[in-house]
Amino acid sequence: MSTPIKAEVTGIRTVGVPVADQDRALDFYVGVLGLEKRLDAPVAELGGRWIEVAPAGAATSIALVPGEGGTETGIRLTVADAAAAHRELTARGADVGELLRWPGVPPMFALRDPDGNGLEIVE
């Protein structure tokens, strides 16, 4: 018989993404991807700031934390039209991969932030 969990996990608030230059990352996530800045506070213990960005109205945010980039984050950002997002992000100079259209799967493409962190854009 299992014991009930008293500290049950009820959601995901923030996913951390390591970035070498927080200002450059903030410019990308807000200026290129169009996310909103929710929090930007100095945290000496981190050697930088605690910065959170998110799509407007989203419950989960991305924290741009000081560190080494170049990781596959596993983060999937959703859009209404993947082809339009691909065209727009390409025009803005973002590092985007090929637009993938597989049978039975929503259109998607890979995206890299300025630190080389991998994200996916999915319709």
Summary of the structure (lengths in Angstrom):
residues: 123
radius of gyration: 16.3
end to end distance: 42.5
largest distance: 57.7
contacts: 310
relative contact order: 0.22
helix: 20%
strand: 38%
